[in-house]
Every structure is written in C-alpha cells, then in structure tokens.
Amino acid sequence: MAVSEKTVPAAKTFTIALAGQPNTGKSTVFNRLTGSRQHVGNWPGKTVEQKTGVFDIAGKHYSLVDLPGTYSLTANSLEERISRSYILDERPDLVIAMVDASQLERSLYILAELVMLPAPVIMVLNMMDVAAEQERRIDVKELEQALGIKVVPMSAAKNQGFAELQAAIAQASMGELDYKPQKPGLKEEHTLLIKDLQQRISRLIPYAYPVDWAAMKLLEGDSELVETLRERMKKDEWAQLEAILGQYPDGALLVAESRFNWIQEITAQAVSSPERRRLPLRSRFDRAATHPLWGKLIALAIVLAAIMGSMLVGAPVAMGIMSGMTLLSGVLSKAMAGMPAWLAAAVVNGLVPGLSFALAMLAFVLAVFLVIGILEDVGYMARLGYITDRFMQRIGLQGKAFMPMFMSFCCNVSGIMGARVIDSWKQRLIVIALVPIIPCAAVWGVTGFISSIFFSTGASIIVAAMLVAVVLQLALSSFLLRRFVVTGESGGLIMELPPYHKPDWKNIIIFVWLRGKEFVKRAGSLIVLVTMLIWVLSYLPYGSMESSYLASFGRLLEPLGGLMGMDWRLIICLIAGFVSKEAALASMAVVFGLGEAASSLTAVLGTTAEQVSLGAYLATAISPATALAFYLPCCFPYPV
C-alpha cells in the first residue's frame, strides 16, 4: 500500500493522530506543532483528556489530535479504547507514532499494533540525544527499510527534527511517501490457526476492523471484540469458536511473543549498543531516587521544596490581589457615588470580591501547575508516583495520586486541577472526592487561631490530632467510594520510568497556560457567580446582614447546627467560609457584633480578626466542643 492513494479531497483538512506510549514526548511535539492553536477538553462522553490543535505547512491546513498515551491497543483501559476507536472509526489521514529512541525495544510495542491498522503511519524516533548519551547507535535508514515506513529522528526537547517532521507530513499529505509496513505475525505453526479465525469472524466484525488485526486481538482475549462476536454469532458458531480459543489459553502470550520477536528482528538490524560501562550520574541518582528508603527521603525533600516553591510564587501574588481589592473597592465607591445604591453595592461588594477571589486562586493554581509541569517534564513525576505507590495503596490509591493530594495542603482547587496527571479516570474521580477533606493552608490558619484560644498549650496536640483524623477520614472515604460508588478499580500502578531531561520551558509554559485557561473557564466563573449569589443573599431585602436572606437561611439551619453546638451566627460563618476559609474569622467579627457594623459581603470578608477582640469573646461565647466541630469544607473544587 502507498500513501500516494488520494484518501481525502483537496478541500478537506488533513487529519493526523498523535499516538504512542506515555513519556515519549508526545506533548512536546503536539505543543511545538500547534503552539497556541489548540483546545483541551474531554473526549465526548468520557473523562479522559482530549487535546486537539491545528497548524499550517506551506499554506496547507492540518488538524492534529493527541491520543491518550497507551502501551497497547487492547481494550483493557478507557485510554486504549479511545485510541484504537479513533484510529479505526475516524480514519485519520496519518498516524504519527512517537517512539523513545533511548528505550526503543519497549517503545516499539505499540508500533507493532499501529502498523496493523488501516491508517498510514510515520514513526518519530524521539530522544535521539538521550540515546547518543547512552552511546546507542541507531541507523535510521536501516530502521526505515526494516519497518517499511518513514522514520523521522528527533530530539524534541532541543527543538531538533521538527523541520524534517513537517516535511514528512507534507509529503504524506501529497501522497509522496511509500508505505509498505512490515507487520508482525505469529510463528509458522500458528498460521493455519490465524487463517481459520479470520474466516470465522470476517463477516461479523465491525466494518472498520482489519480482519488480520481482529484475529490477533481475538486470540489475545480482547474483551471488547469477544463481547461483540458473542452478540453477533449464533450459539453454535460461538461455541465452536470458544472451543478453538480454549485450546490456546496462553493466546495473549503467543501474540505478545510474536510482537517482541518482531521488535528484536527490527532492532537487530538497525541498533547497536555499547558494552557495559560505569553508570552516568543521572543513572546513579535514579538508583537512589527509586530506592525503598533513600527514594522516600529524596521524594520528601523534593515535594517539600515544590510546595515551598509554589507558595513562594503564588502566595505573594494572591496577597497582592486581595490587598488590591480594598483599594479598587474604594476607587469604585467614589466613582459610582451618583449611581443607584444597589448597583454600586453589587459591583463594589459583590463583583469585585468575586473576581479577586478567582484571581487569587488562579495565582495558586498557576504556581502549582508550574511545579507539576517542571517535575513532569524532567521525568521525576513518574519516580514520585513509583516511590509513593506503596504508601498510597494503603488508602486504595496509586502513586500518581500523591502529588495532587499533597498539593491540596496549599489549595484544594490546585489539588483537584492536579488530578489530571492520574491516568485512570476512576482513580481521578476518587481523588477529586477526597481532596476537599484535606485541610488547605487557610484551614490550618483558622484551626491554629481557634485552637490557641480554647486549648492554649494543647493547641499543637489538637492540630496533630486533626491531621491524624484527616488521614483516617481519607482512608475510610476511599474504602467506601471503592466499595460502593467507584467499583471495579484496582489501585495498582503500571508505568514506564522515562529518562531524565532538561526542562523544556516552552512546553511547560504552554502546559501552565492551558491549565490556567481551563481554571478560569470552569472554576473562576463559578467562584464569581457564587460570590455574587452570597452577596445578594446578604444584602436583600433591606441591605442589612442581620435581616438578610442569608441570616434567615442561617436561622433555618440552626436546628442542624445545634447538633454541633452552633447557633445561626456560626452557621453564617460556615457559609461565608465556603467562599474563602479565611473569611470565617472575619465573619465571626461581624455577626457577633464585635466589629464595625456591616451590611455587605465586602465588610464581612474585609474585616480582620486583629481589628476586634474576637478571641476573648469566642472563648466565652462557644464551648471547646463546638470549636472542635468548626471545620470548613471547600465548595469550589467539585466542578473543576
């Protein structure tokens, strides 16, 4: 077969699918080709991230779809189903297969499946610089001849090879590339078996499935294909097929062996490796970084440095934004003096605080994703998941869940956004549900303040007990979620440890920019809307907090609060804490009548505990038991 066949009309956009295993540089290639002309969302009806983008070469328009990173195209995971369904059903005009030159034998496995599918394939041999450091010599021309497809050598992190890739894409779109892939097959003694399977299923498989590929998948025991054939076959036909497959209980191993033999034959022709020599510095560091003991200490040091780094970047910006809120409110109050009172109050006391909170959270989100992007890009994130996996298994999660949950101690929203690094959507859903349990920096501030009032010298014990309670709550909640809600999900972790790289700052900036846009679109707008809603409830009907609908709502919930020893005023403080946990203390000063009389949300959020004798009053107004029960959940992470 040759790509010279005219597969698309001239007016149609040339569609390319980007496929490959995780950590092979797919994101770097995608970002370099599409730049800012890309969109991040979810696959229709799925929770797996979908990235699409466009780019031009010599005036011709191309569309690029970044498929989820997978190790194979067997229907064992949602990511694998999405990747193969897109290639089979959507029929892209070209597939770019990303392969890691430094780990060629492992990375070629998915190529062994891609060449079985109808879409033509170009192989990008990435990380040639890393392979050169390992003194691995790869003859690209020999590799092309052995594979029967175009091979483009590249060092994406160093921006090398993109011109050659663009040239190959342009050639493919004009039908100027020969495409004669050498496909892997079973041993000769199994040839008759494959032919028999092909004859039995050729008329029953979905039209998009190549029959030779489907026969191999059936022998593997592919769950999706097996279920399809069971539904379409007559009972006696299925019984005969099942009997044949029953004679090969190790069918999956036979197929895997055939692919690895194919890989061995390919690499034997084109790759030569050096004799054993002294390990380079990065390899010696990696031994320590993945060691059961030293690896944990290194991980702890790196994570603490990451947390401090994100706080040093995000906290000053967020504090500056919140400080600017007061200044902006004063300016707007004077500018809107002649306007209706309700309109000025809505802007000054509702819209400005909402925007300020959204921007302050955005500062933390961007800082956290900057840290995550760096750790991911240099190759350490996979090590962190590996070294913390055993600990995370104790609460039913995998190692990749550690970083977003740890980042939640800074900000729950950042933790939720960071859950994107988790491959399994079920594990991601569990983390999203658990993160609001984790006390963020604001909660620790409120907890420390209240503990010092009621328990003085025992405050440190209370804080430590709270941390223990959080861990126990996380473990129990995770167990209940996995048992009754998100069932059928194992906490196991399978991942490739990529080689270390220098950070690609352009790639990292694009990553942070896209996540920031996603936050503004989803969470930022909601924060503004919820803040405005709370302001409306605190202002209507008479412009006074005491007689507002928010106060009435607090009184309505007073019987429930009474179970925790809270009257309606503390309930109002909890409601204000939904917007910002720090606001709970300021709300106490207002609703207990200790501060300046307030009739708006701005006054509630702007009053500081230092302006009033809040501590002394609370010590006599509520009991220690009620103080212990005063925990502030976060309402904003859920929709992110």
Steps between C-alpha positions, in 0.01 A plus 500: 500500500621852429396829650492625140135392486276807524325433826344845548362775278729799457264728690489281810728568796773237526447326835789352699485286813793516743544163673754334726585387849505747791821699549617475139476876434151514350406817685818677391442416134132593524577836663779586255286422196179670614630774732209696644259367237378213711204400712485286813179325600371149556418235245123497437333318785837415659712637784830456316668818382480582130747741338443623147683767304567636153810612311603597149779380274563694178149641509329163553279447804554202733303377802683314778336276763710391799381151593530381863836342580467121496729199502279297265166511317332220694168600660629477857459868583293798393810665350569198281139483380502868409827478307411200293139608442618835367745341257254233386178703487617851418767382255756781536701570186825433687618362834822631657640232729724644772784266600771551763840435339663447840254219581432381147422137577218589739367798302461304175229277649214735419640552149463127447125554539472831315643357177219240506236772471386663175632856562856559365767554765809720533733413786665784694816371665518746788770551767785432260716722722439272800578193288825667392594560864445128557728436200219318320543523123182484295521477122187688394517387135539138606209543742281644224582207272430246774166661593388601152385843624640853525715561811574853620782535757437774755611658826177686580628650825780669302269605216686273257324305226179705466587622149551139389169399663312780327656400169390138554145612588485715185624208290239269651221750430606518136531121466875499453602252772529128438325301767567127509496406869653175615233358730569261786348152475480180699742214457456280196335221700215739588433623144209263447347606830499868401354421156225295664415782739495751216253291302268457797486869597549689171127558443417573863756751620433877475570625148786721618696208648778349281438128510865401566520745791164380636611136488809583705290698747258211536785266580618753760157481664412864428189558714331747265540281190401182686178664620421629150542155342301330775206729423522463122568127469250219516530287809650201320748723311610668820533162675731378222709818514517484878618141480781596262611788720484270802780294348726807529467627858830684455385676184590843639854379567527359147402835351729695733787265417445555128519876545815485713661268242410755232654777712814295555540439128453871425745626761759233415527653152518865600621539860835442666556555873826556689657253737426539868675801649482719808153639552460871422415742781129513419478120513675492838260766626207297366612199702479714813173666388327162461657337809242382760658719773713770336237549232242596761736750661584653162130510410415671831771762444390567141130517590563738790714716272222488241238606754719782629575607145134512402417694817785746440373560149125493562458648849647848434295536183181387673562735796565787260174430322303490824667822617413662170136405556466751782664776295286426196184491710579848636563641151180348362296622798597860421455454125150353542384746769222640281367163387222297666616365836418139414702514175806651669474241778469216249819606320706608801385239750411209271681502166837635619540244784395218265756597238764548767445154648505342152826676409658415837414133451631521143836616638524185714379277215759636257777466759407141576481406134834665437651265758311197363600590144869518591495169690310334215724641228831404661372146557476497880120484532498134398764426767293681760199287411711185516664573835175606672286224350532265797391774741207604279390138464412505870213738425410323176668737256798487267825694523399761242232623741761610753608827340153656448392396850817639655457824303154529655665606825567828314163530326229243436426648159862445399476140619188437294659654192813292560292179486542524122834318535315179604441269202210299641176698497362301793806575711470863390136510612593357841771764543259780402259377766772471766690825446244727676560295816864616505546820702659769286722787619197712587349225717826462690492874568143489633573181694811647659314814603205320657720234663715764666188663649342188649790265565804730550797270570310201362443667163781304333340174618166608352661584166688168495179314590323678216765378256460142626121533468542624141713195410243264655215681323686475168553127547137436599358720222724335241388155617130593483538662156680196358256259662167664417546783246806463275515121494723268303812715518833363614748726668793344311753711313656414164727763349817552301776695673610748234859624471584830664499814284581863533173695539347622176378841616284566195320172554457574871365851435244364252398236756451763773320736261249236391428394858458864601249556219314188605480624860373844396239343274369245747576598860568873468162580354329288765686676782379838373142374465492343847653810657237718332227265621622521859518878473141516373385280788692713751362829358134426438238596593600804712875539442590365843680176587297449818166506313624348174391183328842354587430553871153348456659201332742469791211502746325234292805276536539575871340168612762315296775723635373434848618140470853643483435771760476777238239772487391678181789744521763227480303340217532830311874491563516153349307622194740792457784250539379322187618804303829536683605308807683805633170690485361293787688701764398831347141379482508419872604856578204635306219265597598509868486879484862553602612692195375798313137463396490330161230466241688334216718207410804725453481606862468139607798390294707812562478518878808348662521317830764747621246787487282350770531310827377188328703247692388612843136508396501158333655343809186588697241478220554142382617178660825313426296215348337742256841643416623149415201449270561822309650355179473683169443302181583636157216520250694607190716199406210273403411647161861551389 
